Amino acid sequence: MNEATETTVSADVTAVAGTTGESDGRDQAAAARPDYARLFRLDGRRAVVIGAGSGIGRESALALAAHGADVVCADRNLEAAKETAALGAGTEAYELDVTDADAVARAADDLGDVDVLVFTAATNVRKRVLDYTAEEFDRVVGLNLRSSFELVRAFGAGMAERGRGSIVGFSSIRAVTVEPGQGVYAATKAGLVQLLRAAAVELGQQGVRVNAIAPGIVDTPLTAQIRAVPEWSQAYASKSALGRWSRPDELVGAVVYLASDASSFVTGSQLFVDGGWTVIDGRYTPPM
Ligand SMILES: NC(=O)c1ccc[n+]([C@@H]2O[C@H](COP(=O)([O-])OP(=O)(O)OC[C@H]3O[C@@H](n4cnc5c(N)ncnc54)[C@H](O)[C@@H]3O)[C@@H](O)[C@H]2O)c1
């Protein structure tokens, strides 16, 4: 069902009820109103999660499946993708290296009519800008930004043709706030947000929504280097308003929301799931 069409019908009927105040109008509104108990359901939808072998991607795949979607767990690490698939009903595994543009295009052909694309694969080399090598720069930009571009192009085209779809990419608090050693990663995340916003603008009239989720600090293999240094780990925990790290499962509510009709009028947004990290200056707590 076309999400855009659904929203328009519902809004029109509600407007009639509001202006006339007639019981007929109210009855029509009730008939057209979505079943709110099923607002987040994804039955009959096909979702592809890239990066599903670990961390946030694994939990996202399992949560989408729990809401009724058929989920393809895609990852460069096929064994890890299979492990995820084995954990959730309605899931299958698929080997995909997103740095291979031809493989991404083939995946979009192979995987059928995809309604939801979630992609998480990313990397970080924590080094000061002056110490970065060109090879490291290319590696981080190649995975975090170039592959995102290939994924949006490959899967977005089919969604636009079919007139429906939701694309969810993973940005970061680093899209808006940096610290020493995060420059290139931060640049890729800021770039990704603008890429997704542009895609939202270009694909919106064809019924495709495109959004970003910006996690704070999440306990996954990506952040193992930080967790391994107690001072660094604790400093990160105390930075957010909630005063702790998050678990990867705490990101999935945002994923299901953006994948489902619960967010049918949300596109071009960046949803922060950061425990309040980005609302706090954090350098000093004044006495009072
Ligand atoms: N963990 C955090 O604290 C944190 C914070 C902010 C943003 N993020 C973002 O959230 C997303 C998910 O992070 P995570 O912590 O779950 O990462 P993770 O390292 O736990 O998982 C990444 C997954 O991507 C897969 N992958 C890597 N390269 C790939 C490739 N070329 N092709 C296909 N798959 C590939 C890996 O095999 C792995 O399964 C990333 O975009 C990351 O930048 C994470």
The ligand as a Tripos MOL2 file, in Angstrom:
@<TRIPOS>MOLECULE
LIG
   44    48     1     0     0
SMALL
NO_CHARGES

@<TRIPOS>ATOM
      1 N1         28.4620    1.8870   18.2960 N.am      1 LIG1
      2 C1         28.3490    3.1960   18.5170 C.2       1 LIG1
      3 O1         28.6490    3.7090   19.6060 O.2       1 LIG1
      4 C2         27.8500    4.0990   17.4160 C.ar      1 LIG1
      5 C3         27.7180    5.4510   17.7030 C.ar      1 LIG1
      6 C4         27.2690    6.3030   16.7080 C.ar      1 LIG1
      7 C5         26.9790    5.8120   15.4540 C.ar      1 LIG1
      8 N2         27.1240    4.4780   15.2020 N.ar      1 LIG1
      9 C6         26.8180    4.0190   13.8490 C.3       1 LIG1
     10 O2         25.8810    2.9650   13.9170 O.3       1 LIG1
     11 C7         26.1390    2.0340   12.8630 C.3       1 LIG1
     12 C8         26.2360    0.6260   13.4200 C.3       1 LIG1
     13 O3         27.3330    0.5530   14.2970 O.3       1 LIG1
     14 P1         27.6360   -0.7530   15.1600 P.3       1 LIG1
     15 O4         28.2510   -0.2580   16.4120 O.co2     1 LIG1
     16 O5         26.4450   -1.6270   15.2160 O.co2     1 LIG1
     17 O6         28.7780   -1.4380   14.2550 O.3       1 LIG1
     18 P2         29.3770   -2.9270   14.3030 P.3       1 LIG1
     19 O7         30.8230   -2.7650   14.0120 O.co2     1 LIG1
     20 O8         28.9570   -3.6420   15.5520 O.co2     1 LIG1
     21 O9         28.6480   -3.6440   13.0690 O.3       1 LIG1
     22 C9         28.9320   -3.3040   11.7590 C.3       1 LIG1
     23 C10        28.5370   -4.4620   10.8650 C.3       1 LIG1
     24 O10        28.8050   -4.0500    9.5140 O.3       1 LIG1
     25 C11        29.4330   -5.1070    8.8240 C.3       1 LIG1
     26 N3         30.2610   -4.5800    7.7470 N.ar      1 LIG1
     27 C12        31.4490   -3.9450    7.8570 C.ar      1 LIG1
     28 N4         31.9270   -3.6530    6.6470 N.ar      1 LIG1
     29 C13        31.0130   -4.1020    5.7500 C.ar      1 LIG1
     30 C14        30.9510   -4.0950    4.3310 C.ar      1 LIG1
     31 N5         31.9330   -3.5780    3.5980 N.pl3     1 LIG1
     32 N6         29.8540   -4.6290    3.7270 N.ar      1 LIG1
     33 C15        28.8690   -5.1780    4.4670 C.ar      1 LIG1
     34 N7         28.8910   -5.2360    5.8150 N.ar      1 LIG1
     35 C16        29.9540   -4.7000    6.4460 C.ar      1 LIG1
     36 C17        30.2670   -5.8120    9.8810 C.3       1 LIG1
     37 O11        30.5860   -7.1370    9.4790 O.3       1 LIG1
     38 C18        29.3400   -5.7410   11.0940 C.3       1 LIG1
     39 O12        28.4760   -6.8600   11.1250 O.3       1 LIG1
     40 C19        27.3960    2.5360   12.1580 C.3       1 LIG1
     41 O13        27.0160    3.2750   11.0160 O.3       1 LIG1
     42 C20        28.0410    3.4460   13.1700 C.3       1 LIG1
     43 O14        28.8340    4.4610   12.5720 O.3       1 LIG1
     44 C21        27.5470    3.6120   16.1520 C.ar      1 LIG1
@<TRIPOS>BOND
     1     1     2 1
     2     2     3 2
     3     2     4 1
     4     4     5 ar
     5     4    44 ar
     6     5     6 ar
     7     6     7 ar
     8     7     8 ar
     9     8     9 1
    10     8    44 ar
    11     9    10 1
    12     9    42 1
    13    10    11 1
    14    11    12 1
    15    11    40 1
    16    12    13 1
    17    13    14 1
    18    14    15 2
    19    14    16 1
    20    14    17 1
    21    17    18 1
    22    18    19 2
    23    18    20 1
    24    18    21 1
    25    21    22 1
    26    22    23 1
    27    23    24 1
    28    23    38 1
    29    24    25 1
    30    25    26 1
    31    25    36 1
    32    26    27 ar
    33    26    35 ar
    34    27    28 ar
    35    28    29 ar
    36    29    30 ar
    37    29    35 ar
    38    30    31 1
    39    30    32 ar
    40    32    33 ar
    41    33    34 ar
    42    34    35 ar
    43    36    37 1
    44    36    38 1
    45    38    39 1
    46    40    41 1
    47    40    42 1
    48    42    43 1
@<TRIPOS>SUBSTRUCTURE
     1 LIG1         1 GROUP 0 **** ****
